[in-house]
């Protein structure tokens, strides 16, 4: 079975409350990370139809502060599926209170693993990207995975064919 990224699309929208902010009145980074993790978890479960666990947070960029009262929208979708793991790319948007203009404030890349009831990894469907952005993220996912495996000591750099092709 092959699925498309849009089948896993998860959109969470919420408001930033005063109890979720730092002394500057901006959303705590940890609060945003938790929201991103939940959205990614739902996207991973939609793709795999299995129990999923967070394996790693591969990248997070806090580009702009999100002030109290802002509406935050988190959009997550599976970018690539491997044997039991999947990469989920998440984009975070903030809506200005007055103009209602949306701007991208954050992004992240998470890895989830599908497991059975005892926690053992299970196979998941492959994914077929459709849009140009989905294809770009799909292609980059293998390079990101190889880099992560090298940094964790689980892959010999000489075996990272996708990374070597860049140089």
C-alpha positions in Angstrom: 0.0 0.0 0.0 1.2 3.5 -0.9 -0.2 6.7 0.7 0.2 10.4 0.0 1.4 13.0 2.5 -1.9 14.8 2.4 -3.6 11.7 3.9 -1.6 12.4 7.1 -2.1 16.1 7.2 -2.9 17.3 10.7 -3.8 20.9 11.5 -4.0 22.1 15.1 -5.1 25.6 15.9 -5.0 27.2 19.3 -4.6 30.5 21.1 -1.6 31.5 23.3 -2.8 32.0 26.9 -0.9 34.1 29.5 0.0 30.9 31.6 1.8 29.5 28.6 4.2 32.5 28.2 7.6 33.6 29.5 8.2 36.9 31.3 8.4 38.7 27.9 4.8 37.6 27.1 5.8 35.1 24.4 4.9 31.4 24.1 7.3 29.1 26.0 9.5 27.1 23.5 8.7 23.9 25.4 5.0 24.5 25.2 5.3 25.0 21.4 7.4 21.8 21.2 4.7 19.8 23.0 2.1 21.1 20.6 4.3 20.3 17.6 4.9 16.8 19.0 1.2 16.1 19.4 0.5 17.2 15.8 3.3 15.1 14.4 2.1 12.1 16.5 -1.4 12.4 14.9 0.1 12.7 11.4 2.3 9.6 12.0 -0.7 7.6 13.4 -2.8 8.7 10.4 -0.2 7.4 8.0 0.7 4.1 9.8 -2.7 3.3 11.5 -0.5 2.0 14.4 0.7 3.1 17.8 3.5 5.6 17.2 6.3 6.9 19.4 8.6 9.9 19.1 12.1 8.6 18.1 13.7 12.0 17.7 13.3 15.7 17.2 15.7 16.2 14.3 15.4 19.9 13.8 13.5 22.9 15.3 13.9 26.5 14.3 12.4 29.2 16.5 12.4 32.0 13.9 9.9 34.4 15.5 8.4 34.9 19.0 4.7 34.1 19.4 3.1 36.7 21.7 0.3 36.1 24.1 -3.1 36.2 22.4 -1.8 35.0 19.1 -3.6 32.3 17.2 -1.1 29.5 16.4 -1.7 26.9 13.7 0.5 23.8 13.5 0.5 21.8 10.2 2.2 18.4 10.2 2.5 15.8 7.6 4.6 12.7 6.9 7.3 13.5 4.4 8.8 10.0 4.0 8.2 6.5 5.3 10.9 4.0 5.8 10.5 0.5 7.2 8.9 1.4 10.5 10.0 5.0 10.9 8.7 8.1 9.3 9.8 11.6 9.1 7.2 14.3 9.8 7.7 17.9 8.8 5.9 20.5 10.8 5.2 24.1 10.0 4.0 26.6 12.6 2.1 29.7 11.7 1.1 32.7 13.9 -1.9 34.9 13.1 -1.5 38.6 14.0 -4.2 39.7 16.5 -5.0 42.9 14.6 -4.3 42.3 10.9 -5.1 38.5 11.0 -2.1 38.1 8.7 -0.4 34.7 9.0 3.3 34.3 9.1 5.5 31.3 9.5 7.2 31.4 12.9 8.7 28.0 13.4 9.4 24.6 11.7 10.6 21.3 12.8 11.3 17.8 11.7 10.4 14.8 13.9 10.9 11.1 13.5 8.3 8.7 14.7 8.3 4.9 14.8 5.2 2.7 14.4 5.0 -0.1 17.0 2.8 -2.9 18.0 1.2 -3.4 21.5 4.5 -4.7 22.9 6.5 -1.8 21.6 8.2 -3.7 18.7 8.6 -1.8 15.4 6.2 -2.7 12.7 6.2 -2.1 8.9 4.3 0.9 7.5 3.0 2.0 4.1 5.3 3.8 1.7 4.6 7.3 0.7 4.3 9.0 -2.7 4.8 12.8 -2.7 2.6 14.8 -5.0 3.4 18.5 -4.8 6.8 20.1 -5.5 7.3 20.9 -1.8 6.4 17.3 -0.8 8.9 16.0 -3.4 11.6 18.3 -2.1 11.0 17.2 1.5 10.8 13.6 0.5 14.2 13.7 -1.3 15.8 15.5 1.6 14.5 13.0 4.2 16.9 10.2 3.2 19.9 12.6 3.5 18.6 13.8 6.9 18.2 10.2 8.0 21.7 9.2 6.9 23.2 12.2 8.7 21.3 11.4 11.9 22.6 7.8 11.7 26.2 8.9 11.2 26.0 11.4 14.1 24.6 8.7 16.4 27.3 6.2 15.4 24.8 3.8 13.7 26.1 4.3 10.2 29.5 4.4 8.7 30.0 7.7 6.7 31.3 5.7 3.8 27.9 4.1 3.5 26.0 7.3 3.3 25.5 7.3 -0.5 22.9 10.1 -0.5 25.1 12.4 1.5 28.2 11.6 -0.6 26.3 12.4 -3.8 26.1 16.1 -2.5 29.9 16.5 -2.5 
